[in-house]
Every structure is written in structure tokens, then in C-alpha cells.
Amino acid sequence: MLEQLTGLIIHLIQSSGYFGVFVLMTLNATAIPIPSEVTLPFAGFLSSQGNLSLSFVIVIGILGDLTGSVIGYSIGYFLEEAILLNLIKKYGKFILVTEHDYEKATKWIKKYGTPVVFIGKMTPGVKSFISVAAGITEIKFVKFILGNILAALIYITSVSYIGFYLGSKWNVLGGYFRKFELLIVVLLILGLLFYINYKLKIIKFKKK
């Protein structure tokens, strides 16, 4: 299944260039599991061959991610929770989202807010659903957009550049993402905890 999906991604980008990157990144950010760890490295590889501009790939990737994130946020914000849960029960397996994912994502966002959106947008297996979860919890739209853009800038630039650097070996990156997914999540959570601890210290200092 993954090999077939990878083939479709490659074909779309080869045939439509930046438009393909935009569509794929939009779908990925709208809770449809299109692996960006395939889209971005391959686009980066094409940039290394002179077929695309790496700068344009990054910009188009960010715009696509932002578009999809706004769509995902809107779905979560405007759709009734009971309806959304029912849809997840029925069709969640097709977009790799479970009730547990839903509960975990919304719980963390309610507790920690924007930092969870920032980290979630860079975490494989989580980032495609995090926008919907942000809409469900009704996190402030401006904060959501800022966190989303910053995360997309870091993630998309890094992964696209790695694909550019690896050249014809771009496809090994997806394997590393899957192999070290847990490690990536742990490191990002540690970063979140460090951020929260830092903010709490500032608040305590101000009170004094």
C-alpha cells in the first residue's frame, strides 16, 4: 500500500511540479495521511536535479500545509463533536485516526495550548490530525496560525533540504522517519516540557 502511494506521489509531482507539492501538502494537513516524508524529500531531490527550485518547493509546501491546516481547523471548529466522533468511529481507519488519537490530541491541546500544535505539526503520525484537534478545542485562530507557520517553516525546510542533500537516495528518509518515530516524539515532548518549565519560571519571577 505504501509503495503504491509513494508511486502516486512521485507521479503527481513529476507531472505537475509545484502544483503537485501544493495539493499533497494540503491533503496531508487536512487529516488525509499523505506522507510528507515522501513528498518533500522527492521534491528536494528534483530540486537537486534542477527540475524544481528548492526555495519554491519550501514556499509552496508551507502554503499547502497552511491551506490544509485551515481546512482541518475549520472542520474541527464548526463540526459538532458528536458527529466528528461518529465519523472517526466509522472512517477513522482510512485516515489512520482512532478515538484514542482524538482524545489524546484534544486533551493535550486543552492542557498546554499552542506549543502542542507546534510540536504536533512536526511529529510523524500526529501532524495530519493536529489541525482538526486544534479546531475542536477552539484554540485561538491567530495563535494556531502562528504556531502552524513556525512549525511548517522548520519541518518543511529541513525535510526538503535533506531530500536535496541526499539526491537520488532521497527515499531512505521515509524509512528513518518510521524507524525513529518514537524517538522523534519523545524528543519533541521533552522540548515541550522544557518550554513549559521555562515559561513557568518566568511567571514566578514576575510575581516576585
DODRENMI-632055 format. One record per residue: residue number from 0; residue in one letter; x, y, z of N, C-alpha, C in turn. Coordinates in pm, 1 decimal. Example, Ala and Ser with C-alpha at 12.3 -4.5 7.8 and 13.67 -1.06 7.14 Angstrom:
2
seq,type,n.X,n.Y,n.Z,ca.X,ca.Y,ca.Z,c.X,c.Y,c.Z
0,a,1319.0,-569.0,780.0,1230.0,-450.0,780.0,1320.0,-330.0,780.0;
1,s,1285.0,-225.0,708.0,1367.0,-106.0,714.0,1290.0,3.0,787.0;
This chain:
208
seq,type,n.X,n.Y,n.Z,ca.X,ca.Y,ca.Z,c.X,c.Y,c.Z
0,m,83.1,-120.6,0.0,0.0,0.0,0.0,86.7,125.8,0.0;
1,l,188.4,127.3,87.9,276.4,243.7,96.8,354.1,262.6,-32.4;
2,e,397.3,150.9,-93.8,471.6,159.6,-219.2,384.2,218.3,-330.3;
3,q,256.5,177.0,-333.0,164.3,230.1,-433.1,140.5,379.2,-412.3;
4,l,124.5,418.4,-284.9,103.4,559.3,-251.9,225.8,641.8,-288.6;
5,t,343.1,587.0,-260.2,467.9,655.1,-295.6,476.5,675.3,-446.8;
6,g,436.7,571.7,-521.5,437.3,581.9,-667.3,344.4,690.8,-718.1;
7,l,227.0,702.5,-655.8,131.2,806.5,-695.3,185.4,945.7,-664.4;
8,i,249.3,958.5,-546.7,308.0,1087.5,-507.1,415.2,1129.6,-607.0;
9,i,503.2,1035.2,-640.7,611.4,1063.4,-735.3,555.0,1104.5,-871.1;
10,h,454.7,1030.0,-917.2,394.7,1059.9,-1047.9,331.2,1198.7,-1049.3;
11,l,258.9,1232.7,-942.5,191.1,1362.8,-936.6,290.8,1477.6,-937.7;
12,i,398.5,1464.5,-861.1,497.8,1571.9,-856.4,572.7,1582.7,-988.2;
13,q,604.6,1467.7,-1047.9,675.1,1469.1,-1177.0,590.3,1532.2,-1287.1;
14,s,460.3,1506.7,-1281.8,371.9,1553.8,-1389.0,321.7,1696.4,-1368.4;
15,s,312.3,1739.9,-1242.8,254.3,1873.5,-1219.5,343.1,1965.9,-1137.1;
16,g,459.9,1920.7,-1095.5,556.4,2007.8,-1028.1,506.4,2069.7,-898.6;
17,y,516.0,2202.8,-890.0,479.7,2273.8,-766.5,332.3,2253.7,-729.2;
18,f,247.0,2244.7,-830.5,104.8,2222.7,-803.4,85.2,2090.1,-729.8;
19,g,157.9,1988.6,-772.0,150.5,1858.6,-705.5,195.4,1866.6,-560.6;
20,v,304.1,1940.0,-536.2,352.8,1958.6,-398.7,246.2,2028.7,-314.6;
21,f,184.9,2132.1,-371.3,81.1,2207.7,-300.3,-37.5,2118.2,-265.3;
22,v,-86.3,2041.7,-361.7,-202.0,1954.0,-339.1,-171.1,1849.2,-232.9;
23,l,-55.2,1785.5,-243.6,-18.3,1679.4,-149.7,-1.4,1732.1,-7.9;
24,m,60.0,1848.6,6.8,79.1,1906.5,139.8,-53.7,1955.2,198.0;
25,t,-143.2,2003.4,111.2,-275.8,2044.6,157.2,-353.7,1925.4,209.7;
26,l,-353.0,1815.2,134.8,-423.5,1693.9,176.9,-365.9,1640.4,307.2;
27,n,-233.8,1641.4,318.6,-168.1,1592.5,439.7,-210.5,1670.3,563.1;
28,a,-223.6,1801.0,550.0,-259.1,1886.1,663.3,-408.8,1885.6,692.4;
29,t,-487.6,1821.3,604.1,-632.9,1815.9,622.4,-675.0,1681.2,679.9;
30,a,-582.1,1611.2,744.4,-608.1,1483.2,810.5,-613.8,1365.2,714.5;
31,i,-567.6,1384.5,590.3,-556.7,1273.1,496.3,-410.9,1226.5,496.2;
32,p,-386.9,1099.0,526.7,-249.0,1051.4,550.2,-163.7,1039.0,424.7;
33,i,-132.5,1151.5,362.8,-36.8,1155.4,252.0,99.8,1183.0,314.3;
34,p,192.6,1088.1,310.4,320.0,1105.1,382.4,408.2,1217.6,327.8;
35,s,421.4,1321.7,406.4,507.3,1433.7,365.1,653.7,1391.9,364.8;
36,e,686.2,1282.7,435.7,824.1,1233.0,434.8,858.0,1164.8,302.1;
37,v,759.9,1157.0,212.6,783.8,1114.8,74.6,776.9,1237.1,-17.6;
38,t,673.6,1316.9,-0.5,652.0,1435.2,-85.5,771.0,1530.4,-83.3;
39,l,811.5,1570.7,35.3,915.3,1674.4,47.4,1054.6,1626.9,6.2;
40,p,1099.1,1509.1,50.1,1231.4,1463.3,5.7,1239.5,1444.3,-145.8;
41,f,1129.7,1392.6,-206.6,1132.1,1373.5,-352.0,1137.5,1508.1,-424.0;
42,a,1059.2,1604.6,-374.5,1064.0,1739.0,-433.3,1202.6,1799.9,-414.5;
43,g,1263.6,1773.1,-299.9,1400.1,1819.2,-276.1,1498.3,1755.9,-372.4;
44,f,1478.6,1627.3,-399.1,1563.4,1556.1,-496.5,1551.1,1617.4,-635.6;
45,l,1426.7,1644.9,-678.6,1405.9,1707.2,-809.3,1472.6,1844.2,-815.8;
46,s,1475.9,1912.6,-701.3,1543.9,2043.1,-695.1,1694.2,2025.9,-716.1;
47,s,1749.3,1918.3,-660.5,1893.3,1892.9,-676.4,1928.1,1861.6,-821.6;
48,q,1827.8,1814.6,-898.3,1848.3,1783.9,-1040.0,1820.9,1904.2,-1129.7;
49,g,1776.1,2013.5,-1068.7,1747.6,2134.2,-1145.7,1608.4,2139.5,-1205.0;
50,n,1524.2,2041.3,-1171.2,1387.9,2037.9,-1225.1,1292.7,2130.7,-1149.1;
51,l,1323.8,2154.8,-1024.1,1245.0,2246.0,-941.1,1339.9,2336.9,-864.8;
52,s,1286.5,2445.1,-811.6,1364.6,2533.7,-725.6,1337.8,2495.9,-580.0;
53,l,1442.9,2472.6,-503.6,1425.7,2433.3,-363.3,1351.6,2540.6,-284.9;
54,s,1380.6,2665.8,-312.5,1313.3,2776.4,-242.9,1163.2,2774.8,-271.4;
55,f,1127.3,2752.1,-398.3,985.0,2746.5,-435.4,917.7,2624.8,-373.8;
56,v,988.6,2512.4,-368.5,933.7,2390.9,-305.8,897.4,2419.1,-160.9;
57,i,986.6,2487.7,-90.6,963.2,2519.4,50.9,845.0,2613.9,66.3;
58,v,841.3,2719.2,-14.1,732.3,2817.1,-6.3,598.4,2752.2,-40.8;
59,i,594.6,2676.8,-149.5,470.6,2610.3,-191.0,428.7,2506.9,-87.0;
60,g,526.1,2437.0,-30.7,496.5,2338.3,73.1,433.0,2402.2,195.5;
61,i,487.0,2516.4,236.0,431.9,2589.1,352.1,291.2,2639.1,322.6;
62,l,270.4,2693.1,202.7,137.5,2742.6,163.8,35.0,2628.4,160.2;
63,g,76.1,2513.5,106.4,-12.2,2397.7,102.6,-46.1,2348.4,241.8;
64,d,55.5,2342.6,326.7,34.4,2298.3,464.2,-58.5,2394.2,538.8;
65,l,-39.0,2523.7,517.3,-122.4,2623.9,583.2,-267.5,2614.3,535.0;
66,t,-284.9,2595.2,403.9,-420.3,2581.8,348.3,-492.0,2461.3,407.9;
67,g,-423.8,2348.1,409.4,-482.7,2227.7,465.4,-509.7,2239.0,614.2;
68,s,-420.7,2307.8,684.6,-437.0,2325.6,828.5,-559.9,2410.0,861.2;
69,v,-582.9,2515.0,780.5,-701.3,2599.8,799.8,-828.3,2519.2,772.6;
70,i,-824.9,2434.7,669.0,-939.9,2348.5,639.0,-964.1,2252.1,755.0;
71,g,-857.0,2190.0,803.6,-869.3,2097.0,915.8,-921.4,2165.3,1040.8;
72,y,-868.7,2283.8,1068.0,-913.8,2361.2,1184.7,-1062.5,2392.8,1172.0;
73,s,-1105.4,2432.9,1052.7,-1245.8,2467.8,1029.8,-1337.6,2347.6,1050.1;
74,i,-1292.2,2231.5,1004.5,-1370.5,2108.8,1023.7,-1391.2,2083.1,1172.1;
75,g,-1282.4,2091.2,1248.4,-1290.7,2067.5,1392.2,-1372.4,2172.9,1464.4;
76,y,-1361.9,2297.4,1418.3,-1427.8,2409.7,1486.6,-1578.8,2410.5,1462.8;
77,f,-1619.2,2386.4,1338.7,-1760.8,2401.8,1303.6,-1842.3,2272.3,1313.7;
78,l,-1775.3,2158.5,1305.1,-1848.4,2032.2,1310.8,-1875.8,1994.1,1455.9;
79,e,-1996.5,1949.7,1485.4,-2031.0,1908.6,1622.0,-1945.2,1789.1,1662.2;
80,e,-1903.4,1790.2,1789.4,-1812.8,1686.7,1838.1,-1872.0,1546.8,1824.1;
81,a,-2001.0,1533.7,1850.3,-2065.6,1402.0,1841.3,-2059.2,1348.4,1698.3;
82,i,-2079.6,1437.8,1600.4,-2073.7,1397.2,1460.2,-1931.7,1357.6,1422.2;
83,l,-1834.5,1438.1,1468.8,-1695.1,1410.3,1438.3,-1651.1,1276.2,1497.2;
84,l,-1690.6,1249.3,1619.7,-1656.8,1122.1,1684.2,-1718.4,1004.8,1608.9;
85,n,-1838.8,1023.2,1563.4,-1906.4,918.5,1486.8,-1834.3,891.4,1355.1;
86,l,-1787.7,997.9,1291.7,-1712.7,983.2,1166.9,-1579.9,911.2,1190.6;
87,i,-1515.1,943.8,1303.9,-1389.1,878.5,1337.8,-1410.6,729.4,1361.6;
88,k,-1519.6,695.9,1431.3,-1550.6,554.9,1456.5,-1570.3,477.5,1326.4;
89,k,-1639.3,541.3,1230.7,-1672.7,473.6,1105.5,-1558.8,473.3,1004.0;
90,y,-1494.5,589.3,990.7,-1398.3,604.8,881.4,-1256.1,636.3,927.4;
91,g,-1233.0,644.1,1057.5,-1100.7,679.6,1108.6,-989.1,589.2,1059.8;
92,k,-1020.1,460.7,1040.8,-917.2,365.8,996.9,-862.8,400.3,858.3;
93,f,-943.2,469.8,778.0,-899.0,504.9,643.5,-803.1,623.5,642.8;
94,i,-809.0,705.2,747.5,-716.4,819.0,756.9,-620.7,802.3,875.2;
95,l,-616.7,679.3,928.9,-522.9,641.7,1036.2,-543.0,724.2,1163.0;
96,v,-670.1,751.1,1196.5,-703.2,824.0,1319.4,-800.0,740.5,1401.5;
97,t,-769.4,721.2,1529.5,-855.8,645.0,1618.7,-917.7,737.1,1723.5;
98,e,-1014.9,684.7,1796.9,-1074.3,762.4,1906.2,-968.9,798.2,2009.6;
99,h,-874.4,706.4,2029.7,-766.2,731.9,2124.9,-681.3,850.5,2079.7;
100,d,-651.7,855.9,1949.5,-576.1,969.5,1894.0,-651.3,1099.9,1919.5;
101,y,-782.0,1095.2,1894.8,-867.3,1212.7,1914.2,-863.2,1260.2,2058.8;
102,e,-884.0,1168.3,2151.2,-887.8,1203.5,2293.4,-753.5,1255.1,2341.8;
103,k,-646.5,1188.8,2298.1,-512.7,1228.6,2340.9,-476.9,1367.5,2288.7;
104,a,-504.0,1391.3,2159.7,-468.6,1520.2,2098.5,-545.7,1635.3,2161.6;
105,t,-677.6,1616.6,2178.4,-758.6,1724.5,2235.1,-722.8,1749.6,2381.6;
106,k,-692.1,1643.9,2455.2,-654.4,1657.6,2596.7,-527.3,1740.4,2610.7;
107,w,-427.3,1709.7,2527.2,-300.0,1781.6,2535.8,-314.7,1927.4,2493.8;
108,i,-394.4,1952.3,2389.7,-412.5,2091.0,2345.1,-486.8,2172.4,2450.7;
109,k,-589.7,2113.6,2511.3,-663.1,2184.3,2617.0,-572.1,2218.5,2734.0;
110,k,-476.8,2130.3,2760.9,-388.9,2149.3,2876.5,-273.9,2245.9,2847.8;
111,y,-213.8,2234.7,2728.2,-92.3,2311.9,2701.0,-104.1,2413.8,2587.8;
112,g,-210.2,2404.8,2506.6,-234.5,2506.0,2405.0,-142.5,2502.3,2283.8;
113,t,-101.2,2620.8,2238.8,-26.5,2637.6,2114.4,101.1,2554.0,2103.8;
114,p,180.7,2536.9,2210.3,301.8,2454.1,2198.1,273.6,2312.7,2148.0;
115,v,156.7,2258.0,2181.8,121.6,2124.0,2135.2,97.8,2125.0,1984.0;
116,v,35.4,2232.2,1934.7,14.6,2246.2,1790.1,150.2,2253.8,1720.0;
117,f,239.4,2332.3,1774.8,373.5,2349.2,1717.6,446.5,2215.5,1709.8;
118,i,446.0,2140.4,1820.3,515.1,2012.0,1824.3,442.5,1908.4,1739.5;
119,g,308.5,1907.2,1749.6,230.1,1810.5,1673.9,249.7,1822.9,1524.4;
120,k,267.4,1946.7,1475.0,284.9,1969.6,1331.4,418.0,1916.0,1279.8;
121,m,508.9,1882.0,1369.2,638.1,1827.7,1327.3,653.9,1681.4,1366.1;
122,t,546.2,1619.6,1415.2,553.7,1481.4,1462.4,485.9,1386.6,1364.6;
123,p,560.8,1292.3,1305.3,500.9,1195.1,1213.8,387.7,1118.1,1281.8;
124,g,278.2,1097.8,1209.0,165.4,1023.9,1262.9,69.0,1108.8,1342.9;
125,v,106.5,1231.8,1374.0,22.3,1321.3,1454.3,-14.2,1446.3,1375.0;
126,k,82.5,1496.3,1295.4,66.6,1628.0,1234.4,-52.4,1641.4,1140.3;
127,s,-96.4,1529.7,1077.7,-209.3,1541.3,985.2,-342.6,1562.5,1057.4;
128,f,-348.4,1524.1,1186.6,-473.7,1535.8,1262.2,-474.7,1653.5,1359.1;
129,i,-357.9,1710.0,1385.3,-346.5,1810.7,1491.4,-428.4,1935.6,1460.6;
130,s,-446.2,1971.1,1333.8,-523.8,2089.8,1298.4,-670.9,2071.8,1333.0;
131,v,-724.0,1952.4,1305.4,-862.5,1922.3,1340.9,-879.8,1929.2,1492.9;
132,a,-783.1,1872.6,1564.9,-787.6,1874.3,1711.3,-783.5,2016.6,1765.3;
133,a,-705.0,2103.5,1700.4,-697.0,2243.6,1742.3,-830.7,2313.4,1722.8;
134,g,-900.4,2280.5,1613.8,-1032.4,2338.4,1589.4,-1134.9,2289.5,1689.6;
135,i,-1127.4,2161.4,1724.5,-1219.2,2102.7,1822.0,-1208.2,2174.2,1956.4;
136,t,-1084.6,2198.2,1998.5,-1060.9,2261.3,2128.7,-1077.2,2412.8,2124.1;
137,e,-1103.3,2466.2,2003.0,-1126.6,2609.5,1983.3,-1010.2,2696.1,2031.5;
138,i,-889.2,2647.5,2004.8,-772.0,2728.4,2035.2,-778.4,2854.8,1949.5;
139,k,-730.3,2966.3,1999.5,-739.0,3093.1,1926.7,-674.7,3080.6,1788.7;
140,f,-749.7,3126.2,1687.2,-708.8,3105.7,1548.5,-573.9,3170.3,1517.7;
141,v,-551.6,3290.1,1568.4,-424.3,3360.5,1541.5,-307.4,3281.6,1598.5;
142,k,-322.9,3232.2,1721.3,-216.2,3152.3,1783.1,-194.4,3022.8,1705.5;
143,f,-304.3,2963.7,1660.2,-295.4,2841.2,1580.8,-216.2,2865.4,1453.1;
144,i,-247.6,2974.6,1383.5,-179.4,3006.9,1258.3,-30.7,3031.3,1281.9;
145,l,1.9,3106.9,1385.5,142.0,3137.5,1414.4,220.9,3011.4,1447.0;
146,g,163.3,2925.9,1533.1,229.4,2801.3,1568.2,244.9,2710.7,1447.8;
147,n,143.1,2709.6,1363.2,143.3,2626.1,1243.9,250.3,2671.3,1143.8;
148,i,256.6,2802.8,1120.2,353.9,2855.2,1023.7,497.2,2830.8,1071.2;
149,l,521.7,2853.6,1198.7,656.4,2833.5,1252.0,698.6,2686.5,1241.0;
150,a,607.8,2596.3,1277.6,637.8,2452.8,1268.8,659.4,2410.4,1124.0;
151,a,572.9,2460.7,1033.7,584.5,2425.9,891.8,715.7,2477.2,833.0;
152,l,754.4,2597.1,873.0,879.9,2655.4,823.8,998.4,2567.4,861.7;
153,i,1000.8,2522.9,987.1,1111.7,2439.5,1034.6,1108.5,2301.8,969.1;
154,y,991.9,2238.0,974.3,979.1,2099.8,925.4,999.3,2091.0,774.8;
155,i,927.7,2173.6,699.6,932.1,2164.8,553.5,1069.5,2203.5,498.9;
156,t,1129.6,2307.9,556.2,1264.2,2348.0,512.8,1364.7,2236.1,538.2;
157,s,1358.6,2178.6,658.5,1454.7,2074.0,696.1,1441.3,1950.1,608.5;
158,v,1319.1,1899.4,594.6,1297.7,1774.8,520.6,1323.7,1793.3,371.2;
159,s,1285.0,1908.0,316.3,1311.2,1935.1,174.1,1461.0,1944.2,147.7;
160,y,1531.5,2011.4,237.8,1676.0,2026.3,220.4,1746.9,1891.5,231.8;
161,i,1699.9,1806.4,322.5,1760.6,1672.8,336.1,1743.6,1594.4,206.2;
162,g,1622.0,1603.8,147.1,1599.9,1538.6,18.1,1692.6,1593.9,-88.8;
163,f,1714.7,1724.7,-86.8,1806.3,1790.6,-180.3,1948.6,1739.2,-159.5;
164,y,1986.9,1727.3,-34.2,2123.3,1683.4,0.3,2145.4,1535.9,-34.0;
165,l,2044.5,1451.2,-7.8,2058.3,1307.6,-33.5,2054.6,1274.5,-182.0;
166,g,1991.3,1360.6,-261.3,1984.3,1336.6,-405.4,1905.5,1211.2,-438.3;
167,s,1965.9,1121.8,-517.6,1896.7,1000.8,-563.2,1864.2,904.9,-449.0;
168,k,1921.5,927.8,-330.9,1894.5,842.7,-214.8,1785.8,902.8,-125.2;
169,w,1706.5,996.2,-179.2,1604.5,1067.0,-102.6,1507.2,973.0,-32.2;
170,n,1479.1,855.7,-94.8,1375.2,766.9,-41.5,1413.2,697.8,88.1;
171,v,1541.1,704.1,128.9,1579.4,640.5,256.1,1525.9,719.9,374.8;
172,l,1490.7,847.1,351.8,1445.5,932.9,461.7,1315.5,882.5,523.1;
173,g,1222.8,833.5,438.4,1095.5,782.3,489.3,1115.7,667.7,585.3;
174,g,1212.3,579.7,554.2,1242.2,467.4,643.1,1293.0,514.2,776.5;
175,y,1376.8,616.2,777.8,1428.4,670.0,903.7,1317.5,733.2,986.9;
176,f,1225.4,801.5,920.7,1111.8,860.8,991.6,1031.9,753.2,1062.7;
177,r,1001.4,643.6,991.9,921.8,537.0,1052.0,999.6,464.2,1161.2;
178,k,1129.0,446.5,1139.1,1212.0,373.8,1234.6,1230.4,450.8,1364.4;
179,f,1244.5,581.3,1352.9,1273.6,663.1,1470.9,1156.7,751.7,1511.3;
180,e,1035.9,713.5,1470.0,918.4,794.2,1501.0,902.2,815.0,1650.2;
181,l,917.6,706.9,1728.7,903.2,716.8,1874.4,1007.3,810.7,1932.2;
182,l,1131.1,799.5,1884.1,1237.6,887.1,1933.3,1206.5,1032.3,1901.9;
183,i,1155.0,1058.3,1780.8,1118.9,1194.6,1741.5,1013.0,1250.4,1835.6;
184,v,910.7,1168.6,1863.6,802.1,1211.4,1952.1,855.4,1241.3,2091.3;
185,v,941.4,1151.8,2145.1,997.4,1170.4,2279.7,1077.6,1299.5,2287.1;
186,l,1160.6,1324.7,2186.6,1242.4,1446.3,2184.9,1156.0,1572.1,2178.8;
187,l,1050.4,1566.6,2099.7,961.5,1682.1,2088.5,885.0,1706.0,2218.3;
188,i,843.5,1597.1,2285.5,774.5,1610.9,2413.8,867.6,1670.7,2517.9;
189,l,992.9,1625.8,2518.6,1091.5,1682.2,2610.9,1110.8,1831.2,2584.9;
190,g,1110.9,1866.9,2456.0,1122.2,2007.9,2420.7,1003.7,2087.9,2471.5;
191,l,883.8,2028.6,2462.0,762.6,2094.3,2511.1,769.6,2114.1,2662.5;
192,l,811.9,2010.2,2734.1,821.3,2019.5,2879.8,923.6,2125.2,2921.9;
193,f,1034.4,2132.7,2847.5,1135.5,2234.5,2875.4,1077.1,2373.9,2855.4;
194,y,999.7,2390.1,2747.8,935.8,2519.1,2718.1,838.5,2558.7,2829.0;
195,i,757.0,2462.8,2872.2,658.4,2489.7,2977.6,728.2,2527.0,3107.5;
196,n,833.8,2452.4,3140.3,909.4,2481.2,3262.1,971.0,2620.4,3255.8;
197,y,1021.5,2655.4,3138.6,1081.3,2787.5,3118.3,978.5,2898.2,3138.2;
198,k,857.6,2878.7,3081.4,751.6,2978.5,3093.7,704.8,2992.0,3238.2;
199,l,696.3,2880.9,3309.5,652.7,2884.6,3449.0,753.1,2960.1,3535.8;
200,k,880.3,2943.7,3506.2,984.1,3015.1,3582.0,972.7,3165.5,3560.3;
201,i,941.3,3204.9,3435.7,924.5,3347.7,3404.5,807.8,3405.5,3482.2;
202,i,696.7,3328.5,3484.9,576.2,3373.6,3556.1,605.7,3390.4,3704.6;
203,k,674.7,3293.8,3764.4,710.4,3301.6,3905.8,799.2,3421.5,3933.9;
204,f,893.8,3445.9,3840.4,984.5,3558.7,3857.4,909.2,3691.2,3854.0;
205,k,810.1,3701.2,3764.4,730.2,3823.7,3753.8,648.5,3847.7,3880.8;
206,k,596.6,3739.8,3939.4,516.5,3752.0,4062.2,599.6,3804.5,4176.3;
207,k,725.9,3765.0,4180.0,813.9,3812.8,4287.7,841.8,3962.6,4271.5;
